Amino acid sequence: MGERTEFNPGDEVPNDGVYIETGENDHIMGIEKPKQVELKAGSSFPETTNHNRKWTRKSQH
């Protein structure tokens, strides 16, 4: 089984890094000015802008 790529508010952060909101219609239209946070492993994900969104690790390119 692979590593999770989407996380809910309150979930434990698996790895240090920058995480960005993802959610409804983001693959079609994108989220305008998505919330980004830098988190440390073991901390908890904060609340998202709305209940339809989740957190995903920002790509490193």
GROMACS elastic network, one bead per residue, 0.5 to 0.9 nm:
[ bonds ]
;  ai    aj funct       b0    kb
    2     5     6  0.89092   500
    4     7     6  0.75543   500
    5    55     6  0.82037   500
    5    56     6  0.57569   500
    5    57     6  0.71153   500
    6    22     6  0.82482   500
    6    54     6  0.60978   500
    6    55     6  0.55041   500
    6    57     6  0.79393   500
    7    10     6  0.84974   500
    7    11     6  0.62985   500
    7    12     6  0.83881   500
    7    13     6  0.82741   500
    7    45     6  0.76695   500
    7    54     6  0.55462   500
    7    56     6  0.64120   500
    8    11     6  0.56025   500
    8    12     6  0.89475   500
    8    45     6  0.69708   500
    8    46     6  0.85014   500
    8    47     6  0.81517   500
    8    48     6  0.83332   500
    8    53     6  0.79906   500
    8    54     6  0.52345   500
    8    55     6  0.63234   500
    9    12     6  0.86981   500
    9    44     6  0.72890   500
    9    46     6  0.51590   500
    9    48     6  0.66419   500
    9    54     6  0.71969   500
    9    55     6  0.76150   500
   10    13     6  0.88592   500
   10    43     6  0.88417   500
   10    44     6  0.51231   500
   10    46     6  0.62726   500
   10    47     6  0.74298   500
   11    14     6  0.89698   500
   11    43     6  0.83869   500
   11    44     6  0.54829   500
   11    45     6  0.56193   500
   11    46     6  0.85999   500
   12    41     6  0.75032   500
   12    42     6  0.56023   500
   12    43     6  0.57123   500
   12    45     6  0.64216   500
   13    16     6  0.74571   500
   13    39     6  0.71598   500
   13    40     6  0.67617   500
   13    42     6  0.52436   500
   13    43     6  0.54800   500
   13    44     6  0.56538   500
   13    45     6  0.63074   500
   14    40     6  0.81836   500
   14    41     6  0.51258   500
   14    42     6  0.64180   500
   14    43     6  0.84483   500
   15    39     6  0.80198   500
   15    40     6  0.64878   500
   15    42     6  0.77056   500
   16    38     6  0.76276   500
   16    39     6  0.56777   500
   16    42     6  0.86072   500
   17    37     6  0.83656   500
   17    38     6  0.56053   500
   17    39     6  0.56461   500
   17    40     6  0.66358   500
   17    41     6  0.81567   500
   17    57     6  0.69874   500
   17    58     6  0.78143   500
   18    36     6  0.67769   500
   18    37     6  0.55869   500
   18    39     6  0.62610   500
   18    40     6  0.89307   500
   18    56     6  0.86899   500
   18    57     6  0.60462   500
   18    58     6  0.57077   500
   18    59     6  0.86415   500
   19    35     6  0.84919   500
   19    36     6  0.56616   500
   19    37     6  0.54300   500
   19    38     6  0.62405   500
   19    39     6  0.72748   500
   19    55     6  0.61271   500
   19    56     6  0.54087   500
   19    58     6  0.51702   500
   19    59     6  0.88655   500
   20    34     6  0.65365   500
   20    35     6  0.58589   500
   20    37     6  0.65857   500
   20    38     6  0.89190   500
   20    54     6  0.83371   500
   20    55     6  0.55658   500
   20    56     6  0.55305   500
   20    57     6  0.61757   500
   20    58     6  0.57617   500
   21    31     6  0.81045   500
   21    34     6  0.55616   500
   21    35     6  0.56310   500
   21    36     6  0.66279   500
   21    37     6  0.89761   500
   21    48     6  0.69681   500
   21    49     6  0.81721   500
   21    53     6  0.62670   500
   21    54     6  0.56599   500
   21    56     6  0.63734   500
   21    57     6  0.87746   500
   21    58     6  0.89951   500
   22    25     6  0.88090   500
   22    26     6  0.62947   500
   22    27     6  0.88155   500
   22    30     6  0.85140   500
   22    31     6  0.72849   500
   22    34     6  0.75699   500
   22    52     6  0.87417   500
   22    53     6  0.55193   500
   22    54     6  0.53909   500
   22    55     6  0.59383   500
   22    56     6  0.65696   500
   23    26     6  0.55999   500
   23    27     6  0.83726   500
   23    30     6  0.87812   500
   23    31     6  0.77635   500
   23    52     6  0.59817   500
   23    54     6  0.60093   500
   23    55     6  0.84170   500
   24    27     6  0.80520   500
   24    28     6  0.89264   500
   24    30     6  0.86867   500
   24    31     6  0.82744   500
   24    52     6  0.63597   500
   24    53     6  0.67520   500
   25    28     6  0.52481   500
   25    29     6  0.58385   500
   25    30     6  0.64677   500
   25    31     6  0.76011   500
   26    29     6  0.54747   500
   26    31     6  0.53425   500
   26    32     6  0.89514   500
   27    30     6  0.57909   500
   27    31     6  0.86584   500
   29    32     6  0.85633   500
   30    33     6  0.89982   500
   30    34     6  0.87273   500
   31    34     6  0.55891   500
   33    36     6  0.88601   500
   34    49     6  0.85109   500
   35    48     6  0.76406   500
   35    49     6  0.74121   500
   36    55     6  0.88797   500
   36    58     6  0.84798   500
   37    45     6  0.89583   500
   37    46     6  0.86653   500
   39    42     6  0.87971   500
   39    43     6  0.69971   500
   39    44     6  0.82419   500
   39    45     6  0.78430   500
   40    43     6  0.58954   500
   40    44     6  0.86751   500
   41    44     6  0.84196   500
   45    48     6  0.86572   500
   45    55     6  0.76803   500
   47    50     6  0.80332   500
   47    51     6  0.85337   500
   47    54     6  0.89468   500
   48    51     6  0.68152   500
   48    52     6  0.84448   500
   48    53     6  0.62174   500
   48    54     6  0.67881   500
   48    55     6  0.77176   500
   49    52     6  0.85897   500
   49    53     6  0.72129   500
   50    53     6  0.59500   500
   50    54     6  0.89287   500
   51    54     6  0.80693   500
   56    59     6  0.89803   500
   57    60     6  0.88496   500
